[in-house]
């Protein structure tokens, strides 16, 4: 587990790509034992309506708030009702948060200093979950989202392989037994009718990981799926319950796994 080295930074709500002035829950400032952190990273391709680098904010904060409400209902984790935004800025603050989530990592671009600190965070016992990136085909005829993700991930761990997590791994059996997993599509399904993005190479969901020397999953890689959208739209009847349910179960397993391994 990551040790607390300094006082935690206070909660702050940031500019998002999709939501403005999203209301805070009434208990947003309640003191609790845990919350899920979201990684603020620089992008290789900025996606913004304001000329800002906001790929890291996709689905934020609606997805985060829905997910944390689910943690309260489905586990005994005493979680805050709001997320925490975390930076790999060279300070010790990142080590205050046991696990981080990074969205659209097919667009991130970690400088060497951030990759180094992310490696230190993970080797100290931290956990990173990445989500919502698709396919092996070129993006804008330059690189695929997988290649963009990999370019930064190999800076973090040049000597550790990315592997498919076997169904027998404890990460799929901490709260729910999740041998029967399937692709979780994003909101785009409601108008496209497709569960996949990024063409043929986006059709197969991959539950991948990077392990430490003791066999613990340090990095959980959800490729060719969009769990963030499933949490975000889980209260909308147009989004199928079976996909939202799996997305929540995966998250509960990953969070409890991180706290117990």
Secondary structure, DSSP 8 states (H G I E B T S, - for coil): -----S----------SS-SS----TTTT---SB--EEEE--BSS---SSSS--GGGTTTTHHHHHHHHHHHHHS---B-SS-EEEE-SSSSGGGG-SEEEEE-TTSB---HHHHHHHHHHHHTT-EEEEE-B--SSEETTTEEHHHHHHHHHHHH-TTS--EE--TTSGGGSSSS---S------TTHHHH--S--SSGGGSS-EEEEEE-TTS-EEEEEEESB-HHHHHHTTT-TTS-HHHHHHHHHHHHHHHHHHHH-
